[in-house]
């Protein structure tokens, strides 16, 4: 059965990749003479019918392939999930080197490490170079064709007409960037997992595309303003044509783009996150005016990314309207707090998943991502995240949790994470963290604990955790490695060695005082519900149903409106009219959004009834939690520990005061042919580790960076 599902999943993936290849090839051909002179007349004659008019060709060539991929990708992910569940029962998790080729390791090896690009591997550089080549190829072909047939306004010189042509084609190139812009920010994407990516890991691609598209659109806008100025046509600047491109809409779109662009640079994102966050919501108006500016034919070229993002965003909106049950908050002495939420038994997620949290009493608009530290195999009824006080939002949250509150209203989106993980397939694991960057590794270590407890004979990699903290009190973050329900057997059977470095204290504190862990239990509220996947256990199949049904419904309604409303206006008797250019775009936007809302709402409400019936059966009792921090015993003296798991944690930990980890020495001393190197922490630390792993002396190191910093 598992073999059959794996074969089907492989076949579906191949079909999806073939469709993607065809889609890319069409983009390559688009600016050529072959497409413009030979293909376009024939395609328009066959596809631009009275039902779709000028949108027919682009709907088929640019929209359909990606929507087909997205729907089929959902089938692939459903089969992959079933296959992974089957493998958990039969697979012995053989080492990485015996199951996967070395080609993948080579392609994902860090090659370029620099700000502001970050850490780039061979595969990313290859794709980035190919994309740049596509842009240059497109611009060169557009200019070659346009210079042979220049648009000449009365009294305009040839060099001025060429300047106009360059300005126009630069805008065309920006439109190519928009075709890819929204894929990385679709959190529940069915496309990204096809190539082993997640939304969290591809945010940097969205940033690059955003900067590049805004630069191109800025050149496009300034170029036309200069052209109109030197040709005495400044009146064009305020023209809102009824049968052609609206220049005013373009200016308005560029104004919103400028605000978004100016506040999206890294210094502003880091120091003034709220400014970045709120101004980024102008993207809705930006999209609307941009689409009005380019017209319906070009809308169809970039429609898939926007359509899929809109589905994801609306489903997230529906999920966020639920108030979730916050069971307890475990306060650690270091200032971190572990929030425990009630979840439905069917909620499945993988290690390193992320959940977005909103607390209306702090801000109704702000959503912040936090790593899920629980394991869905061991924690059947709860899901936990860890939050360390740092910024304004987290400080306010800690204040509320520390006060005498018996209930806190919380909404969540997610969890979102990788479709599968391969940490267990390495011979050994070296995890390097800085500060609160340890949280992704907590979920991985818990996963390994569960794997060993469920199947003692399975392959478990040797684990070394190197963690750097500022102060010794931060050692209590290590308490999170111990789930409340863990036993001596579960923890001691994991081959774990912890090397903790305290950078701001040169010696062990002279105190034996016990540090208390405070756990706050919240009263249940009938309006709260367990966290569940927006579309339930079979969420990928239902998402595929939403994608396919909403797109088909959009095509049907668009055909009806075009044929029986727009076409009669344009062909009124013997006269030929052009239906309002702007209204056509607004019809497309309205119909797409309406179809998305109808399909998503129906499936979500139907699935919500199932989740509600399951949620009524879930009850969580007050589990006895440790009253003292095991982490405090690591440096607080020799005393009898209250539980055996705590003792195992202390025995596995070496503390180094007044020192930083010698990353080069630690990495190059790794033995074996396959060591997975996972790093999570400050940018400098991640870059240092990447530089070492990219050296010729580290062929056995497989680098994985975990960054949740936007």
N, C-alpha and C positions, 0 to 999 in steps of 0.2 A: 504493500500500500504506500509506504513512504517513498519507494523507488518510483512508483507511478506518479505521485504528486510532484516529486522532484523533476521528472521528465516533462510533465505538463508545464510546470513553472518555467523550466528552461525554454520550452517551445514558445510560450507566451512572451518571455523576455526577448527572444530573438525577433519575433514579429514586431514588438515595440521598437527595438533598436533599428530594424529595417525601415519602419515608418519614420523614425527620427532622421535617418540618413536621407530619405527621399525629401523630407521637409527642408533639411539643410541644403540639399542640392538645388532645390527650387530657389532658395535665397541666393545661391551662387549664380544661377542663371538669370535671375531677375534683371540685373542692370545691363545685360548683354544685348547685342543687336538680334541675336537668334530669338530671344524671348520677346523683345519689343516689336520686331518687324515680322517675324514668322509665326511665332506662337500666339501672341496676343490677339490678332484679328480672328484667327480660327477659334481660339478658346472663348472669346467674347461672343462670337456668333452662336456657339453651341451652349454656353453656360449662362450668359446674361439674358435670361428669359424674362417674360413679363412678370414672373413671380419674384425675381431677385434683382432684376435690372443690372446696374453696374457692380453689384456686390457678388454676383454669382461666381465669377472666376476665382476671386480671392477667398471666398468662403470655402471652395473646394480645395484649392491648392495650399492655403496658409492656415485656415482654421480647422478644417476637418482632420488632418493628420495628427495634430497635437491633442485634440479632443478624443480621438480614437485611442491614442496612446494612453491618455489619462484614465479612460474607462477600462482599457485592457490591463493597465498597470495595477488597478485595484484587484483584478482577478489574480494577477501574479502575486501580489502581496498577501492575499488571502491564502493562496496555495502555499506560499512560503511560511506563513504562520502555522498552518496545519503541519507542514513538513518539519518545522523546528520543534513543535510539540511532540511529534513522533520520534524525532532524534533524541530528545531528552530521555526517552525510555530505552532507546537501543544503542545510541552512540556512546562510545567510551572516551570521547573528546581526545582523540589522538593528537600528538603534538603538531604544531602548525607546519613544520617542515615536511611532514609525511602526507599532508592532505592538500596543501596549496603550493603552487609554484613560486619560484623566486622572482618571477616577473612582476608580480604585484608589489613585492617589497621594493624592488628597484624603482617602479613608477611612483611610489609614494614616499620615496626617500627625499628629505629636505635638500634643496639645491640653492635656493635664494632666500636669504634671511636679511631683511632690511625694513626699516620704517619708511613710509607708512603702509607698505604692501603686506608686511607681516612675514609669515613663513610659507614659502611656496615649494611644492615638490615638483618632480619631473612631469607628472601628469598635468598639474595645474598650469605649469609654464607652457606645455605643449598646447593645451586648449586655449590659453590666453593668446599665444602667438597665432594660432589658427584664426581666432576671432579678429585679431588686429589685421591679419592678412585679408579676411573677408571684408572688413571695412575699407581697407585701402583698395582692394580689387573693385569693390562696388563704386567707390568714389571715382576711381580712374575710368571705369567704363561709363558711368553716368556723364562725366565731363567729356569724354571722347565722343559720345553720341550727341550730346547737347551742343558742343562747339561746332558740329557739322550742320546743325539746324537751329541756329540761335533765335531766341524770341526777341524781336526788335520792336520796341516801342517807338512811336514817332519822335524823330529828333535825337535818338539815342545813338551814341557812338559804339563801335564794335567792342572796344575794351570795356565799356560800361555794361554792355549786354553780357560779356563774358563774366564780369564781376557779379552780375545778378545771377548768372547760371551757377557759379561756384557757391554763392550764398544759399541758393535753393537746394542744391545737391547736398550740401552739408547738413541741411535739415533732413533729407532723405536718410542719411547715414545715422542721424540721431534716432530715427524711427526704427532702425534695425536694433539699436540698443534697447528700445522699449519693448521689442518683441521678446526679449529675455529678462527684462527688468523685474517682473513680478514672480518669476518662478522661485527664487531663493526665499522670498518672504511668505510663501504659502506653507504654513506650518504643517498642515495635514496633507502635504503633497503626495500624490501617488506617482509622480515622475522622478523626484530626487532619489528615492530608495532604489530605483531601477539601476542606478549607477553607484549605489552605496553611499549616498549623501543624505544629510539631514538639513532641515532649515537652519538650525543653530550653527552648523559648520559652514554654511554657504552665505551667511550674512555679508561676509566681506565681498562676495561677488556682486551682491545688490549695491553695496557702497561704491564699488568700482564703476558699475554700469550707471549708477546715479550721477556720479561726478562726470563721467565721460559724456553722457547724454545731455546733461545741463550745460557742459562746455560747448558741445556742438550746437545746441539750440541757442545759446547766447551768441555764438558766432553767426548763426543763421539770422537772428533778430537784428543784431548790430549791422550785419552786412546789408540787409534790406533797408534799414534806416539810412545808412550811408548812400545806398543807391538812389533812394527816393530823394535824398537831399541834393545830390549832385545832378539829378535829372529834373529837379523842380516838380516833384510829385508827392510832396509831403502830405497832401490831402489823402493819399492812400493809407496813411497811418491810422486814420479813424474810419476806415471804410468797413462796413458790415454788409457784404454782398449777399443777396438773396439766392443767387444762382452759381456762386463760386466761393473761393476761400475767403473766410472772414479774418481780416487782418486784426481787427479789434480783439477777437477771441484769442488769437495768437499772442497778442501783447498781454492780455489778462493772464493767460496761462504762463507766460514767461515771468510775470510779476510774482505769481504764487511760487513758481519754480525757484526764483531768486531767493525768496524768503526761506524756503525749505533748504536750499543749497547752502545759504550763508550760515544757517544754524546747525548744519549737519557735520561740520568739521570736528575732528577728534577733540581739540581743546574745549570746544563748547559742549560737546556731548558729555565729556567727563566732568566738567566743572559746573555746567548749567544744564543738567539733564532735563529739568522740567521745561526749559525754553525749547530745547530740541524736541522733546516729546510732544508738546502742544502744537508747535508750528508744523510738525510733520503731519498733523491731521488735515492740513490744507491740501493734502494729496487728492482728496475727493474732488475739490473744485478744480485742482490742476488737471486731473484726468478729464473732467467734463469739458472744460474749455479747450484742452488740447485736442480731444476728439472732434469737437465742433470745428476746430481750425483745419484739421487734416482732411475731413470728409469721410463718407461711409466706405469708400473703396479702400482707403488706408486703414480705417478702423478694423476691417476684416483681417488685415495682415497682422495686427497686434492683439486681436481679440482673445485668443486662447489664454494668454498669460493673465489678462485682466479678468476674464470669465472665471478661471479656476481660482484666482485669488478672491474674487467676490464670493464664490461658494464657500471657500474656507473661512472667510471673514464673517459671513452670515451665520455659519454653523458655530463659530466661536462666540458670536453674539448670543445665539440661543443658549449655548451651554453656560455662558456667564450670567444669564438671568436666574439660574438656580442658586439658591443659598445653600452652601454645603455645611455639613456637620463637623465642626471643630471639636474633637473629643478632649484633648489635653494639650498642655504646653509644658515641656520639660526644660527648665532653666539651668544652664550650666554655669559654673563659676566664672568662666572666661567671657561671659556676655553673650554667648550663642544660645539660641532657643530652638528646640525641636518641636515643631507643630505636628500633631497627629490628627489626621482627618479620617472620618469614616468613609469607606469605599465599598462599592458593590463587589461581590466575589468574582464577577466576570471581568473586572478591569485588569488588563494585562499590560505590562510595560517592561522594558529592558533596562539594565544598569546604565547610568549616566543620563537618564531621561530628565527632562526639565518640565516644571509646572509653573504657570503664570498665576500670580495671586493678586487679588484686589480686595482692599479693606475699605469699604465706603466711608467709615467714620474718619479715615485719614484723608482719602481722596477718592472720589467716585470715578475718576478718569484714569488714574495711574495703575498700570499693571507691571509687576516686576517678576522676572524669572528666577527660580531657585531650583537647585538640584534635588531630585528625589533620592533619599537615602535608604528608603525601605526596599524590601524585596517582595514581589507579588507572590512568590512561591511560599515564603514563610509567614508573611503578614497577609492573611486572607481577608481581613476586614478593615485594615487601616493602611493608610499611605502617609509617609512622613517627609517633611522637608526641613532643612536646617537654615536658619537665618541668623547672621551675625550682625550686630549693631555697627553701623558705619556711617551711612548717609542720613539725610533728613527723614526720609520715609521709614527706614528701618528703626531709627531712634524713636520715632513716634509710636511705632508698633510695639517696641519693647516697653515704652512707658505705659501703654494701655494694658499689655499683658502683665506688667508688674503691679498694676493697681488691682483693687478688689472687684474685678468684673467676673460675673458668672456666665457670661455669654458674649461672643464676638461674632458679628456678621461678616462672613467671608464668601467671596466668589472665586472660582478658579477656571482656568482654561488649560486643557491638557489632561494627562501628561503627554509630552512629545519627546520622541527619542529615536534611536536607530532601530531599523526593522530587525536587525540581528547583530550579535556581537561575537567576536572571535578571540576574546581575551584568554579563554581556557585553552586555546589551541597553541599558545606559545609554550616553549619549554620552561621559560622563567619570565617573571614580570618585575620590572623596576619602576616603581611609582614615585615621582618626585613632585612635591607640592609645596606651596608657600601660603601660610596663613589659612584662610577659609577655603583655599583651593583644594583642601583635602576632601571636601564633601563628595566629589564624583567618585573618589576611590573607595569611599565607605560602601557605596552600592555595589561596586565590583567585588570587594572583599566579602561582603555578605552573600553575594551570588556564589562565590567560590565555596563559602561555608556550607551553603545549602546543597551545592552540587556534591560535595564530599559526604555530607550526611545522608543524602538520598541514594548515592551510589559510591560506597567506599572504595571500589576498585577502579573508578574512573581516573583519568589523568588529571592531576592538579599541578599547575606550575608552581615553582618556587617563587615566593613573593618577598621582595624587599621594598619597604616603604620608607622613603627619605623625606622627612617633613621639617620645614623651617618655620619657627614661630618667633615672634618678637620677645615675648615674656614667658616665664615658666608657667604662669597661670593658664596660658593658652594650651598647655599640654592636656587640659581637660577636654579639648576637642577630640582626643583619642577615645573618650568614653563612648562616642558615637559608633565606634567599631563594634560595640557590644549591644545587640538588640536586647530589649528587656526580657525577651523569652529565650535568650541564648543559654546554652549549657556548657559545662566543661568539655564534654566530648566534641561538640561542634567547633569550639574555638581552638582547642589544643590539637585537633587533627589537621588544622590548616598550617602549612609550612610558611609561617610569616615571621619576618624579622623587621623590627621598626628601629630606625635611626632618627632620633629627634634632635634638632639643633635649636638652641636658644640664643638668639643673636644679640640681645641687649642686656643680658645678665651673665657675668663672668664666673659665677659660682652658684652652687646649690643654695636656695634660700634656707636660712636657719629657722625653720618653723615646722612644727609637726601638727599644726592645726588642721582638723578635718574640714574640708570644703563641702558645704551642703548642696545637694541638688534639690531644687524646689520644683514640684510638679503641680500645676494648676489644672483641675478638672472642671470642665464646663458643663453646665446644665443642658440637656437636650431641648431642642425647640421643634415643635411640630412642623414649622415652616422650612426647616432644614432637611436636606436629603444627602445620601451618600454620594461621593464622587463616582461618576461613571463615565465611560466613553460616550461622547456625544451621540454616537450611533450604535452603541452596544457592542457585544462581543463579535458580531459579524460586521464590524464597522466598515471594513474595506469593500465588501460586497454592496452594502447600502450606499457607500459613497460613490461607487461605480454606477449604481442605479440613479443617484441624484445627478451625477455628471451627464450621463447619457440621456436621461429623461428631460432634464432642463434644456440641454442643447437641442434635442429634437423638437421640443415644444417651442423653443425660440425660432427655429427654422420654419416650423409650420405657421406660427403666428406672423412672422416676418413675411412669408410668402402671401398669406391672406391679406395683410395690410397693403403690401406692395401691389398685388394684382387687383384688388377690389377698391382700393382707396387712392393710392398714389398714381398708379398707371392711368386710370380714367382722367385724372387731372392733367397729367402730362400729354395725354392723347385726346384732347377735347375736340372731337370732330376732326376736321382737316388740320387744325392748328396744332402746333407742337409747343408745349411749355415745359419749363424746368421746375419741378417741385422744389420748394424752399430747401436750400442746401443745409441749413441749420436744423430744420425740422426732421429731415431724414436721420440725422445723427441722434437727435433726441428720441426718435422712435426706436432706434436700435438700443439706446441706453435703457429706455423704459421697458421694452420687451424683454431684454436680457435680465434686468433686475427682477422684473415680475416673475419670470419663469424660474429664476433661482430661488426666490422667496417661496413660491408655491411648492416646488418639488422638495426643497429642504425642510420647510415647515411640516409638510405632510409626513415625511419619513421621520423627522425628529419627534413629532407628537406621538406617532404610532410607537416608536421605540421608547419614548418616555413612559408610556403606560407599563411596559414590561419592566423597565428599571424601577418604577415606583413599587410594583408588586414584589420585586425581589428585595428592595430596600427596606420594606416593612419587617422582613424577617431577620435583619441584622441587628445585633445588640452587642455592645462592647462593655465588659465589666471593668471596674477599676483594678487594673493589674498592679500588684505590689512592685514598685520601682525602687532602685537603690536610693538610699537617703544620702550617701556620701559619694563623692566623685572618685572612681577608680583612678582617674588620671592624677589626682592629687597625691596618691600614694607613690607614684613613680618618683617623685622627688621629696616626699614628705617624711621619710623615715621608715624603719622596719616595724610594722605592726601587723597584727593578724587581720587579713582581709576578710570581708564579710561573705564573699562568694568565690568559688573556684574559677569561673571565667575571668574575674577581675585579677586573680593571681596569675593566670596565664597571660593576660595582657601586660602586666608588670614585668614578668619574666622575659617577654619577647621584645622589650623596649630598652634601648640604650640612649641615654641623654647626654648631649655634648653642650656644655655651657660656654658662652663667649666665642662661638665659632660659627662659621657658615659652612655648608657642605662643599667639599672639594668635588665639584661636579665632574670635572675631567677625570680625576682619579677613580671616582666611583663608577663612572660609565665604562672606562677602558678596562677596568678590572672584571667586568662581567664576562663570565665564562659561558661556554656552550655555543651552539650554532644559531640559536634563535632566541633572542631576548626582546620582549616587548617593552619599550620605554614609553611610559605615559607621563606627561607633565601637565600640571594644572597650577597656575599661579600668576604672579606678575609677568608683564611682557618681557622684562629683562631676563628673568629666569627661563622662560620658554625659549627665547632666542639663544641663550647660552647653551641649553641642552640641544637645540636643533643644530647649532654650529658643530658641536662635538659629534653628534650622530651622522652628520654629513661628511665627516672626514673619512679618509681611506682606511683608517685603522679601526673603523667601527662597522665592518660589514655585517656583523652578527646582530646589530641593533636595529630594531624596527620602530621608528618614531611615530608617536601619536600625540598630538597637541589638543588639549581641551581648554577652550577659551569661551567664556560666556560674557565677555566684555564687548559691548557694541561701540 
